[in-house]
Amino acid sequence: MNTGVRGSTALSLLLCLLGGTSAVYAQTSTTQSAATADGAQLPTVKVNAADADSHTGVADGYVPVTATTATKTDTPLIETPQSVSVVTQAQMTAQAATSVAAALRYTSSVLPELRGASTDGAPYLYSRGFVLEQFMDGTRMPSDTSFGYAVPNFDPYGLERIDVLHGPSSVLYGQANPGGVANLVSKRPTTTPIHEVFVTTGSHNRAEFGFDLGGALTADGKLSYRLTGLGLDTGTQVDGVKQKRIYIAPAVTWKPDDNTTLTVMAKYQRDPDVGYYNYVPAIGSILDNPNGQISSHTNVGDENYDHHTRTQYSVGYEFEHRFNPVWTVRQNLRYTVVSDDLANVFPYPNGYATGSTTTINRYAFTNDETAKFFTVDNQAQAKFTTGPLAHTALFGFDFQRVWFKQTVGSNFVEPTLNLFNPVYLPITGTTATSNDMVRMKQFGAYAQDQIAYGKWRFLMGVREDWAAADDTNPLQGYALTQSQRAFTWRTGLVYLFDNGLAPYASYSKSFDPQIGSTYTGAPLKPTTAEQYEIGIKYQPRGYNSFITASLFDLRERNVASSDADHSGYSVQIGQVRARGLELEGHASLSDNLDLVASYTYLNNVTTQSNLTGTTIDGATVSLQGLQPWGIPRHSASAWLDYTLHAGTFRGLGFGGGVRYVGASYDQTNTIHVGSRTLIDAAVHYDTGKHWLFSVNGTNLFNRQYVAACQSGGICNFGDGVEVLASARYRW
């Protein structure tokens, strides 16, 4: 049982958490301690051995123990000199997260729903104002900066947790966006029996069924398994648009002895209907229109023509062998395929037809693409001492190979649509305009040393990357060959005070080759980034909590983004600088009360650019010196969950959350998108035997809002109210 926080101490800790917080660390009942090379003891960390998972370091609650994503070693978060956020399975369950984006709503610096109600159709994530890369169990998956719509969106029910490493992370993961890494950690086999089935219903006629099974396959526990799956059929807030899903994820672990582990995992997800992906003009959504407000239920496409399907699957393994107390080797391998087929009718990006405030011109767009990823990461870890220094050294080399094919079609002469009285006329279809084939390979070699000296912790990592790609597009008449080489590094320092405070400082770099070309045919340049970060982490002794405050200065050059004027192409806008403050904390304030709280201040500015944008009035403005579109200066969130563990109402619990997202602008900074405050709530009841019932509501007061505007013709409505009721049976 957790060591509770009561009385004035609990109030003081709550005030500290609300004052500022990031990342998480667990302390519960049995004691772990580690001696440094000079014999000094590290601060005592209490871990509930019965509840903590040996691989993921997740205690049975909101507060994890470690995050291997940050260092690829089992380093406590308090010793990691970089901001790390963790969303545990318990938090995802309590908040009824239906997507990875929804699971990250309460995470500092992360903007998971920039595209609002279109997030399911295009699940793009942002952190510190830049794209947040999705990784699966430490291996890279396709991202929107390189692969259009072929971006995976695995169901969160199959995850143990989500780790977010904020800022550049190339020293461990190679080519990656500077926003950081969102590592999706899969559910793994366990020798402890797990049996759960659930059903969920609610808004938009949702019908969902799932199961999670696991346990030992042999009496000695050397073989264990996990089998997770679900089926989903639901409508959305947009008329005529549905979501359907089938997901299955088997996994087997073989542990022939205490030093060797092999886990084989596979995932298959088929979405016959991905969900909504479209936009509306600013006039009538965020700006006044003499005809009134556009309904967030209006389908600006055509349900008789539109379709969006996605199939994604992966198979791989994780192998680890410990030779002796010094040397351990690991190999992680994964093959991932994402196929996406989209046909949609979109409004013209410049908004309404000339002279009208009701009717939009539309064009038909088709996009059929497949991305295949093969990745393998080989690691050798050594733990040793040199005099007073204790080392955890990591050496590795990784390889990835990518094959990507995309066929794009369009037709810019399609029936117009009156947004206030829609009548849907037949859509003609498209003619192929682009046939892109990309082959890419990347090889990286890296080394990292983590040194403990007394209460000091020092980290240094270096990496060399070699990347090459060829891109051919016969319909558009170009064939490009790109080859890049880059050296990146990271360093950091932490000091561990006896009272649980740990100030830190770090520097990191990233490198990300870009695939494709601009509309003029010029190949995209690689982006590079560097970040300075200082902060302080606080792990109050005797309490199950963790708090982080961080300040950062992050700069990226050759930033690439979608070309709003030429669909299927990219533009590079020079340099973007992001400075900010992140505060985040997770805590179990008592046996009954759990808390997650965060605040982010983010000052993003395009400091160098030769690009221009067009305002809603038709004026041309330079993007230099402007705030990138859709990125708010301020955001904050807090979630409290209170559960009774004794008395007549034992097992009854209540949760509530508030999410604030500050104001943002379009790319010309002439359209102001107001802030929004959204309220979430939950009621749950655990019978203590087999049944667990819950009701969750998001955006309970049905706040109608625009999530972001890229330009005067491209704005996205946010999600309205959604209420879901679930029943789980466990045995």
BAMARPA-433083 format. One record per residue (C-alpha): residue number from 1; x, y, z. Coordinates in Angstrom, 2 decimals. Layout:
<nodes>
num	c1	c2	c3
NUM	X	Y	Z
...
</nodes>
This chain:
<nodes>
num	c1	c2	c3
1	0.00	0.00	0.00
2	1.23	3.48	-0.79
3	2.66	5.68	1.92
4	-0.03	8.31	2.20
5	0.30	12.08	2.45
6	-1.99	13.54	5.02
7	-2.76	16.71	6.92
8	-0.79	19.90	6.33
9	1.94	17.97	4.50
10	-0.53	16.92	1.82
11	-1.73	20.50	1.44
12	1.83	21.77	1.13
13	2.65	19.19	-1.52
14	-0.52	20.02	-3.44
15	0.43	23.69	-3.46
16	3.89	22.78	-4.71
17	2.42	20.68	-7.49
18	0.01	23.36	-8.59
19	2.85	25.86	-8.47
20	4.77	23.99	-11.08
21	5.68	20.55	-12.34
22	7.06	17.45	-15.57
23	7.89	13.74	-15.50
24	7.20	11.34	-12.76
25	8.79	9.01	-10.22
26	7.34	6.46	-7.86
27	7.94	5.81	-4.19
28	5.88	3.27	-2.39
29	6.73	0.46	-0.04
30	9.87	-1.68	-0.29
31	13.16	0.20	-0.25
32	15.69	0.31	-3.09
33	19.02	2.09	-2.84
34	22.18	2.18	-4.91
35	25.70	2.87	-3.78
36	27.99	5.06	-5.80
37	31.60	4.16	-6.41
38	32.79	6.16	-3.37
39	30.39	4.30	-1.08
40	27.81	7.06	-0.73
41	24.19	6.03	-0.81
42	21.82	7.55	-3.33
43	18.59	9.03	-1.95
44	16.25	6.28	-0.81
45	13.57	5.39	-3.33
46	10.56	3.38	-2.21
47	9.10	1.08	-4.82
48	6.17	-1.23	-4.41
49	7.65	-4.42	-5.80
50	4.26	-6.00	-6.16
51	2.97	-3.19	-8.31
52	5.97	-2.11	-10.36
53	6.56	-3.63	-13.77
54	10.18	-4.67	-14.23
55	10.36	-3.57	-17.86
56	8.38	-0.36	-17.97
57	8.95	0.78	-14.42
58	5.30	1.62	-13.95
59	3.78	1.40	-10.51
60	0.10	0.57	-10.18
61	-1.04	4.18	-10.46
62	-0.20	7.49	-12.05
63	3.49	7.60	-11.04
64	6.16	5.58	-12.91
65	9.56	4.52	-11.66
66	11.88	4.93	-14.66
67	11.69	5.84	-18.35
68	14.16	3.94	-20.51
69	13.15	6.15	-23.44
70	15.39	8.97	-22.16
71	18.65	6.98	-21.94
72	17.92	3.42	-23.20
73	19.06	2.29	-19.73
74	17.13	1.77	-16.49
75	17.97	5.25	-15.22
76	15.65	6.86	-12.64
77	13.91	9.93	-13.98
78	15.42	12.12	-11.29
79	18.89	11.29	-12.67
80	17.93	12.14	-16.26
81	19.08	15.65	-17.31
82	16.20	16.29	-19.70
83	12.47	16.83	-19.32
84	10.49	13.58	-19.58
85	6.73	13.12	-19.25
86	5.02	9.79	-18.72
87	1.38	8.82	-19.15
88	0.70	5.53	-17.38
89	-1.89	2.94	-18.22
90	-3.78	3.83	-15.03
91	-4.09	7.45	-16.18
92	-5.22	6.45	-19.67
93	-7.86	4.15	-18.19
94	-9.12	6.72	-15.69
95	-9.45	9.35	-18.43
96	-10.91	6.89	-20.98
97	-8.35	7.89	-23.62
98	-9.59	6.74	-27.03
99	-6.45	7.73	-28.96
100	-2.80	8.52	-28.37
101	-3.65	12.20	-28.87
102	-6.36	12.01	-26.18
103	-3.94	10.26	-23.81
104	-1.52	13.22	-24.08
105	-4.08	15.96	-23.29
106	-2.69	16.47	-19.79
107	1.01	16.43	-20.75
108	3.11	19.58	-20.51
109	4.19	21.25	-23.75
110	2.34	18.69	-25.90
111	-0.34	19.99	-28.28
112	-2.02	16.73	-29.32
113	-5.15	18.04	-31.05
114	-3.99	20.96	-33.16
115	-6.33	19.77	-35.92
116	-9.29	19.39	-33.56
117	-11.99	17.02	-34.80
118	-9.67	16.02	-37.67
119	-7.14	14.41	-35.30
120	-8.40	10.86	-35.91
121	-7.98	11.32	-39.65
122	-4.51	12.80	-39.27
123	-3.04	12.14	-35.80
124	-0.29	14.73	-35.83
125	1.29	15.56	-32.44
126	3.30	18.63	-31.49
127	5.67	19.35	-28.59
128	7.45	22.63	-27.89
129	5.91	23.88	-31.14
130	7.42	21.16	-33.36
131	6.22	17.78	-34.62
132	6.47	15.09	-31.96
133	7.75	11.84	-33.47
134	5.91	8.61	-32.67
135	8.09	5.61	-31.79
136	6.85	2.12	-30.97
137	8.87	0.36	-28.26
138	11.89	2.49	-29.09
139	11.76	2.04	-32.87
140	10.77	4.79	-35.27
141	7.43	4.88	-37.09
142	6.40	7.05	-40.07
143	5.79	10.73	-39.27
144	3.76	13.37	-41.07
145	6.83	15.45	-41.95
146	7.91	12.79	-44.44
147	4.99	10.50	-45.18
148	1.80	12.46	-45.76
149	-1.18	10.55	-44.40
150	0.58	7.21	-43.80
151	0.95	8.02	-40.11
152	0.12	5.16	-37.73
153	-2.43	5.66	-34.99
154	-2.34	2.53	-32.83
155	-5.10	2.19	-30.26
156	-3.99	3.15	-26.72
157	-5.71	0.09	-25.23
158	-2.67	-1.88	-26.39
159	-0.20	0.33	-24.48
160	1.35	0.08	-21.04
161	2.39	3.74	-21.13
162	3.52	6.62	-23.29
163	6.90	8.26	-22.64
164	7.52	11.75	-24.00
165	11.15	12.84	-24.22
166	10.97	16.58	-24.78
167	13.40	18.21	-27.20
168	16.09	16.91	-29.59
169	16.82	13.21	-29.20
170	18.95	12.27	-32.22
171	21.88	11.04	-30.12
172	19.89	7.89	-29.28
173	17.29	7.70	-32.02
174	18.94	9.15	-35.11
175	16.92	11.29	-37.45
176	14.02	12.83	-35.53
177	12.13	16.08	-35.21
178	13.34	18.41	-32.43
179	9.94	18.39	-30.71
180	10.97	15.10	-29.16
181	9.92	11.46	-29.06
182	6.58	9.99	-27.99
183	7.51	6.38	-27.31
184	4.48	4.08	-27.25
185	5.29	1.19	-24.92
186	3.31	-1.95	-25.72
187	1.60	-4.24	-23.26
188	3.89	-7.17	-22.60
189	3.53	-10.75	-21.46
190	3.41	-11.29	-17.73
191	3.49	-14.33	-15.46
192	0.79	-12.70	-13.32
193	-2.59	-13.76	-14.75
194	-4.52	-10.98	-16.52
195	-8.06	-11.51	-17.76
196	-10.25	-8.59	-18.78
197	-13.08	-7.97	-21.20
198	-14.89	-4.67	-21.63
199	-17.71	-2.99	-23.51
200	-18.11	0.74	-24.11
201	-21.02	2.74	-25.46
202	-22.02	6.38	-25.51
203	-21.96	9.42	-27.76
204	-22.33	9.04	-31.53
205	-23.78	5.51	-31.08
206	-20.41	4.14	-30.03
207	-20.14	0.36	-29.84
208	-16.81	-1.03	-28.63
209	-15.66	-4.37	-27.29
210	-12.20	-5.42	-26.15
211	-10.18	-7.96	-24.20
212	-6.79	-8.19	-22.52
213	-5.48	-11.65	-21.59
214	-2.12	-12.72	-20.24
215	-0.23	-15.10	-17.99
216	2.22	-17.98	-17.86
217	2.12	-20.66	-20.54
218	4.28	-23.10	-18.60
219	4.38	-24.07	-14.93
220	7.91	-22.71	-14.50
221	6.96	-19.33	-16.01
222	9.62	-19.51	-18.72
223	6.95	-18.92	-21.36
224	4.30	-16.23	-20.93
225	1.88	-14.47	-23.23
226	-0.31	-11.40	-23.78
227	-3.21	-11.08	-26.18
228	-5.00	-7.75	-26.54
229	-7.74	-6.85	-28.99
230	-10.77	-4.69	-29.65
231	-13.45	-3.80	-32.18
232	-14.98	-0.35	-32.65
233	-17.90	1.11	-34.60
234	-18.93	4.70	-33.94
235	-20.14	7.87	-35.55
236	-18.47	11.25	-35.13
237	-19.66	14.78	-34.55
238	-19.60	15.36	-38.34
239	-22.63	14.24	-40.32
240	-22.08	11.08	-42.36
241	-18.56	10.32	-41.01
242	-17.85	7.13	-39.06
243	-14.98	5.38	-37.34
244	-14.47	1.63	-37.45
245	-11.56	-0.38	-36.09
246	-10.28	-3.89	-35.56
247	-7.15	-4.30	-33.41
248	-5.28	-7.43	-32.30
249	-1.88	-7.65	-30.59
250	-0.35	-11.00	-29.56
251	2.96	-11.23	-27.69
252	5.06	-14.08	-26.24
253	8.05	-13.95	-23.88
254	10.60	-16.72	-23.50
255	12.85	-16.51	-20.46
256	15.04	-19.64	-20.42
257	17.10	-18.33	-17.48
258	17.49	-15.26	-15.29
259	19.92	-13.65	-17.74
260	18.12	-14.10	-21.07
261	14.81	-12.73	-22.32
262	13.22	-12.83	-25.77
263	9.87	-11.12	-26.39
264	8.14	-11.38	-29.75
265	5.33	-8.87	-30.39
266	2.94	-8.23	-33.26
267	0.17	-5.70	-33.89
268	-2.51	-5.50	-36.52
269	-4.99	-2.66	-36.85
270	-7.50	-2.16	-39.63
271	-9.55	1.05	-39.77
272	-12.14	0.71	-42.57
273	-13.30	4.21	-41.61
274	-10.54	6.33	-40.11
275	-12.67	9.32	-39.15
276	-13.03	12.93	-40.15
277	-10.35	14.99	-41.85
278	-11.33	18.35	-43.35
279	-11.46	22.07	-42.61
280	-13.70	25.13	-42.85
281	-13.12	28.83	-43.65
282	-12.29	31.29	-40.88
283	-15.33	33.44	-41.72
284	-18.21	31.61	-40.12
285	-16.06	29.55	-37.75
286	-13.72	31.90	-35.86
287	-14.77	35.16	-37.59
288	-18.25	36.62	-37.96
289	-20.34	35.76	-40.99
290	-23.55	37.68	-41.79
291	-25.24	34.31	-42.37
292	-24.38	33.03	-38.91
293	-22.09	30.31	-37.60
294	-21.07	27.24	-39.58
295	-22.22	24.13	-37.73
296	-19.45	21.89	-36.41
297	-21.61	18.98	-37.65
298	-21.52	20.12	-41.28
299	-19.67	17.82	-43.63
300	-17.85	20.05	-46.10
301	-16.85	16.99	-48.11
302	-19.28	14.44	-49.53
303	-20.24	11.26	-47.67
304	-21.14	9.56	-50.96
305	-17.63	10.11	-52.33
306	-15.29	10.44	-49.34
307	-13.56	7.45	-47.88
308	-10.52	7.02	-45.68
309	-9.14	3.61	-44.74
310	-5.93	2.67	-42.99
311	-4.23	-0.67	-42.41
312	-1.20	-0.87	-40.16
313	0.71	-3.76	-38.72
314	4.06	-4.46	-37.15
315	6.04	-7.46	-35.99
316	9.27	-7.53	-34.08
317	11.20	-8.76	-31.10
318	13.23	-7.55	-28.13
319	16.19	-9.67	-27.05
320	18.37	-9.19	-23.98
321	21.20	-11.27	-22.54
322	23.27	-10.49	-19.46
323	26.71	-12.08	-19.71
324	27.93	-11.01	-16.28
325	27.49	-8.11	-13.84
326	29.31	-5.84	-16.32
327	28.07	-6.65	-19.83
328	24.53	-6.83	-21.21
329	23.55	-6.93	-24.89
330	20.20	-6.12	-26.49
331	18.72	-6.22	-29.95
332	15.37	-4.65	-30.84
333	13.96	-5.30	-34.31
334	10.68	-4.23	-35.88
335	9.01	-4.24	-39.28
336	6.09	-1.82	-39.68
337	3.72	-1.26	-42.60
338	1.16	1.52	-42.88
339	-1.18	1.73	-45.88
340	-3.55	4.67	-46.18
341	-6.21	5.25	-48.85
342	-7.92	8.65	-48.83
343	-10.49	10.17	-51.15
344	-11.94	13.47	-50.04
345	-13.56	16.66	-51.23
346	-11.87	19.73	-49.74
347	-12.71	23.45	-49.82
348	-10.31	25.65	-51.75
349	-7.63	26.90	-49.31
350	-8.54	30.53	-50.09
351	-12.00	30.12	-48.54
352	-15.30	31.22	-50.09
353	-16.06	31.63	-53.76
354	-15.50	35.15	-55.04
355	-18.18	37.53	-53.77
356	-19.89	34.94	-51.57
357	-20.11	34.39	-47.82
358	-22.09	31.16	-48.09
359	-20.65	29.06	-50.92
360	-17.22	27.45	-51.15
361	-15.40	26.17	-54.19
362	-14.24	22.59	-53.71
363	-11.80	20.15	-55.25
364	-11.54	16.37	-55.17
365	-8.35	14.84	-53.79
366	-7.14	11.24	-53.66
367	-4.08	9.91	-51.92
368	-3.06	6.25	-51.88
369	0.17	5.56	-50.04
370	2.13	2.85	-48.29
371	5.11	3.20	-45.97
372	7.24	0.22	-44.95
373	9.74	0.55	-42.12
374	12.44	-1.93	-41.11
375	14.45	-0.96	-38.03
376	17.02	-2.77	-35.91
377	18.86	-1.39	-32.88
378	21.85	-3.22	-31.39
379	23.11	-2.26	-27.94
380	25.90	-3.26	-25.60
381	25.78	-1.95	-22.03
382	28.64	-2.05	-19.51
383	28.47	-1.18	-15.81
384	31.87	-0.69	-14.18
385	33.90	1.63	-11.98
386	37.09	3.63	-12.52
387	38.34	4.85	-9.17
388	35.59	6.98	-7.58
389	33.46	6.98	-10.75
390	30.63	4.53	-11.44
391	29.87	4.15	-15.15
392	26.91	2.91	-17.16
393	28.26	2.90	-20.70
394	26.10	2.21	-23.74
395	27.37	1.43	-27.24
396	25.06	0.86	-30.17
397	24.47	0.92	-33.86
398	21.11	0.98	-35.59
399	19.83	0.66	-39.12
400	16.56	1.55	-40.75
401	15.29	1.09	-44.27
402	12.18	2.80	-45.61
403	10.14	2.20	-48.72
404	7.39	4.71	-49.46
405	5.00	4.93	-52.41
406	2.37	7.61	-52.91
407	-0.10	8.23	-55.72
408	-1.93	11.57	-55.64
409	-4.85	12.71	-57.78
410	-6.93	15.87	-57.93
411	-9.75	17.60	-59.75
412	-10.21	21.29	-59.07
413	-13.56	21.54	-60.85
414	-16.17	20.04	-58.52
415	-19.64	21.23	-57.42
416	-19.69	24.12	-54.97
417	-21.32	23.76	-51.56
418	-23.46	26.15	-49.56
419	-22.18	25.74	-45.98
420	-25.44	27.00	-44.49
421	-27.77	24.93	-46.69
422	-25.67	22.06	-48.05
423	-26.85	20.19	-51.12
424	-24.45	17.45	-52.23
425	-24.12	16.98	-55.98
426	-22.22	14.12	-57.66
427	-18.42	14.29	-57.54
428	-16.53	13.63	-60.76
429	-13.37	12.07	-59.35
430	-9.67	12.75	-59.88
431	-6.82	12.45	-62.35
432	-3.42	11.26	-61.10
433	-1.03	14.19	-60.67
434	1.84	12.62	-58.71
435	3.38	9.17	-58.39
436	6.13	9.34	-55.79
437	8.52	6.53	-54.90
438	11.00	6.99	-52.04
439	13.69	4.62	-50.86
440	15.68	5.62	-47.83
441	18.24	4.03	-45.55
442	19.98	5.28	-42.45
443	22.80	3.89	-40.35
444	23.86	5.32	-37.01
445	26.55	4.54	-34.43
446	26.30	5.97	-30.94
447	27.98	5.86	-27.55
448	26.83	7.14	-24.18
449	28.36	7.23	-20.72
450	26.46	7.94	-17.51
451	28.81	8.67	-14.63
452	27.96	8.75	-10.93
453	30.31	10.54	-8.55
454	28.92	11.05	-5.08
455	25.72	13.00	-5.60
456	26.69	14.14	-9.10
457	25.34	12.52	-12.25
458	26.96	13.28	-15.59
459	25.74	12.15	-19.02
460	27.56	12.40	-22.35
461	26.44	10.91	-25.65
462	27.69	11.14	-29.23
463	26.38	9.83	-32.52
464	27.29	9.71	-36.20
465	24.53	9.27	-38.79
466	24.69	8.35	-42.47
467	21.45	8.77	-44.42
468	20.68	8.39	-48.10
469	17.46	8.55	-50.13
470	16.30	8.54	-53.71
471	12.97	10.04	-54.70
472	11.48	9.51	-58.16
473	8.25	10.97	-59.45
474	7.69	10.35	-63.18
475	4.36	12.21	-63.31
476	5.95	15.36	-61.93
477	9.16	14.80	-63.85
478	11.85	14.65	-61.23
479	14.32	12.17	-59.78
480	16.26	13.22	-56.69
481	19.12	11.58	-54.86
482	19.95	12.86	-51.41
483	22.77	11.87	-49.09
484	23.52	13.36	-45.70
485	25.92	12.77	-42.84
486	25.67	14.34	-39.41
487	27.32	14.32	-36.01
488	25.07	14.98	-33.02
489	25.70	14.95	-29.31
490	24.13	15.47	-25.91
491	25.47	16.25	-22.48
492	23.90	16.86	-19.11
493	24.58	17.22	-15.41
494	22.41	16.49	-12.34
495	23.06	17.03	-8.64
496	21.04	14.96	-6.14
497	20.31	16.75	-2.87
498	19.35	14.69	0.18
499	15.99	16.49	0.42
500	14.88	15.16	-2.99
501	15.74	18.21	-5.09
502	17.79	17.62	-8.25
503	18.80	20.62	-10.39
504	20.02	19.77	-13.86
505	21.34	21.30	-17.09
506	21.69	19.80	-20.55
507	22.50	20.48	-24.19
508	21.31	18.37	-27.12
509	21.26	18.40	-30.92
510	19.16	16.76	-33.62
511	19.33	16.03	-37.32
512	16.45	15.11	-39.63
513	16.91	14.54	-43.38
514	13.89	15.64	-45.39
515	12.44	13.59	-48.22
516	10.89	15.21	-51.26
517	10.94	18.61	-52.87
518	9.32	21.99	-52.88
519	6.79	22.98	-55.54
520	9.68	24.42	-57.59
521	11.40	21.02	-57.64
522	14.22	21.85	-55.23
523	15.11	19.00	-52.83
524	14.34	19.66	-49.19
525	17.31	20.45	-47.01
526	17.85	18.50	-43.76
527	16.71	20.20	-40.60
528	19.05	20.62	-37.67
529	18.29	21.77	-34.16
530	19.97	22.48	-30.84
531	18.54	22.92	-27.36
532	19.74	24.33	-24.05
533	17.71	23.23	-21.04
534	17.96	23.84	-17.32
535	15.57	22.68	-14.67
536	14.94	21.15	-11.30
537	13.29	17.88	-10.40
538	11.79	17.18	-7.00
539	11.14	13.76	-5.55
540	9.98	14.45	-1.98
541	11.20	11.63	0.24
542	8.49	9.41	1.60
543	5.85	10.45	-0.92
544	4.69	8.86	-4.14
545	5.21	11.88	-6.37
546	7.52	13.59	-8.81
547	7.76	17.19	-9.98
548	9.83	18.87	-12.70
549	10.28	22.47	-13.76
550	12.29	23.17	-16.91
551	13.41	26.16	-18.97
552	14.55	25.63	-22.56
553	15.84	27.42	-25.63
554	15.30	25.34	-28.79
555	16.20	26.42	-32.33
556	15.55	24.56	-35.56
557	16.83	25.48	-39.00
558	15.32	24.55	-42.39
559	11.94	23.89	-40.79
560	9.63	22.02	-43.19
561	5.84	22.25	-43.24
562	2.97	21.50	-45.63
563	2.61	23.90	-48.54
564	-0.84	25.45	-48.07
565	-0.93	26.58	-51.70
566	0.31	23.36	-53.33
567	-1.12	20.15	-51.90
568	1.40	17.31	-51.59
569	4.43	19.63	-51.42
570	6.40	21.14	-48.57
571	7.98	24.47	-47.82
572	10.97	25.26	-45.62
573	10.60	28.39	-43.57
574	14.11	29.05	-42.31
575	14.62	29.10	-38.55
576	12.17	28.82	-35.67
577	13.12	29.61	-32.08
578	11.19	28.18	-29.17
579	11.75	29.36	-25.63
580	9.64	28.28	-22.77
581	8.85	26.99	-19.33
582	7.38	23.57	-18.54
583	5.94	22.57	-15.19
584	4.49	19.13	-14.58
585	3.82	16.79	-11.70
586	2.17	13.48	-10.98
587	1.42	12.43	-7.42
588	-0.57	10.15	-5.22
589	-1.37	12.68	-2.50
590	-2.94	9.98	-0.33
591	-4.24	6.44	-0.65
592	-7.39	7.99	-2.15
593	-6.24	11.01	-4.16
594	-4.20	11.14	-7.40
595	-3.15	14.30	-9.19
596	-1.71	15.25	-12.58
597	-0.99	18.94	-13.21
598	0.96	20.90	-15.82
599	1.61	24.38	-17.16
600	3.50	25.45	-20.28
601	4.66	28.85	-21.45
602	5.91	28.72	-25.03
603	7.34	31.60	-27.04
604	7.77	30.39	-30.63
605	8.96	32.80	-33.30
606	9.99	32.34	-36.93
607	13.29	34.20	-36.69
608	14.44	33.64	-40.29
609	12.26	33.19	-43.37
610	12.05	34.31	-46.97
611	8.49	32.99	-47.26
612	5.32	35.04	-47.39
613	1.71	34.35	-46.56
614	-1.61	35.77	-47.75
615	-3.99	37.33	-45.26
616	-7.74	36.85	-45.39
617	-7.95	40.30	-47.02
618	-5.55	39.28	-49.80
619	-2.48	41.14	-48.53
620	0.96	39.53	-48.71
621	3.06	39.51	-45.53
622	6.46	38.11	-44.60
623	6.44	35.19	-42.16
624	9.67	36.33	-40.53
625	9.20	37.47	-36.98
626	5.78	35.86	-36.70
627	4.45	33.21	-34.35
628	3.99	29.79	-36.06
629	0.35	29.02	-36.70
630	-1.71	27.14	-34.15
631	0.87	27.28	-31.34
632	-0.45	28.87	-28.11
633	1.71	30.83	-25.68
634	0.04	29.39	-22.59
635	-1.51	26.03	-21.77
636	-2.36	24.37	-18.47
637	-4.18	21.32	-17.19
638	-5.01	19.51	-13.97
639	-6.70	16.19	-13.24
640	-7.77	14.93	-9.81
641	-9.10	11.48	-9.02
642	-10.53	10.56	-5.62
643	-11.39	6.95	-4.80
644	-12.83	5.55	-1.57
645	-11.06	2.45	-0.26
646	-13.12	1.86	2.89
647	-16.63	2.23	4.21
648	-20.04	1.69	2.66
649	-19.05	3.21	-0.68
650	-15.72	1.44	-0.97
651	-14.62	1.31	-4.61
652	-16.51	4.44	-5.66
653	-14.41	7.17	-7.24
654	-14.70	10.52	-8.93
655	-12.37	12.24	-11.36
656	-12.33	15.73	-12.78
657	-10.07	17.69	-15.08
658	-9.67	21.12	-16.60
659	-7.71	21.86	-19.77
660	-6.78	25.38	-20.81
661	-5.32	26.07	-24.25
662	-4.33	29.67	-24.89
663	-4.89	31.85	-27.92
664	-3.04	31.25	-31.19
665	-2.80	32.79	-34.69
666	-2.83	31.75	-38.32
667	0.41	31.75	-40.31
668	0.13	35.49	-41.10
669	-0.73	36.32	-37.46
670	-3.80	38.27	-38.61
671	-6.46	35.78	-37.50
672	-6.73	35.47	-33.74
673	-7.99	32.10	-32.45
674	-9.25	32.57	-28.91
675	-8.36	30.50	-25.88
676	-10.54	27.69	-24.59
677	-11.15	26.01	-21.26
678	-12.55	22.48	-21.37
679	-13.92	20.43	-18.49
680	-13.66	16.64	-18.21
681	-15.10	14.37	-15.53
682	-15.40	10.72	-14.56
683	-17.29	8.49	-12.15
684	-16.09	4.93	-11.57
685	-17.01	2.06	-9.29
686	-14.95	-1.06	-8.60
687	-17.01	-3.81	-6.97
688	-13.82	-5.29	-5.52
689	-14.42	-8.66	-7.15
690	-14.88	-8.73	-10.91
691	-16.70	-5.67	-12.20
692	-15.48	-2.13	-12.83
693	-17.97	0.44	-14.15
694	-17.12	3.93	-15.35
695	-18.68	6.94	-17.05
696	-16.40	9.56	-18.61
697	-17.27	12.92	-20.12
698	-14.95	15.17	-22.14
699	-15.72	18.82	-22.91
700	-18.72	18.38	-20.63
701	-20.16	21.83	-21.24
702	-20.01	21.26	-25.02
703	-17.77	24.25	-25.66
704	-17.90	25.02	-29.39
705	-14.45	26.19	-30.46
706	-11.94	26.35	-33.28
707	-8.78	24.41	-32.44
708	-6.52	26.27	-34.89
709	-6.39	28.15	-38.18
710	-3.58	27.76	-40.67
711	-4.98	30.44	-42.99
712	-8.23	32.23	-43.79
713	-9.51	29.15	-45.59
714	-8.16	26.40	-43.32
715	-9.56	26.19	-39.78
716	-10.44	23.15	-37.69
717	-13.32	22.79	-35.26
718	-12.56	21.10	-31.96
719	-14.40	18.11	-30.54
720	-17.68	18.76	-28.78
721	-19.04	16.94	-25.75
722	-18.55	13.18	-25.60
723	-19.84	10.84	-22.88
724	-18.74	7.19	-22.70
725	-19.89	4.42	-20.37
726	-17.78	1.29	-19.88
727	-18.15	-2.00	-18.06
728	-15.07	-4.18	-17.42
729	-15.09	-7.73	-16.14
730	-11.88	-9.08	-14.64
731	-11.11	-12.55	-13.35
</nodes>
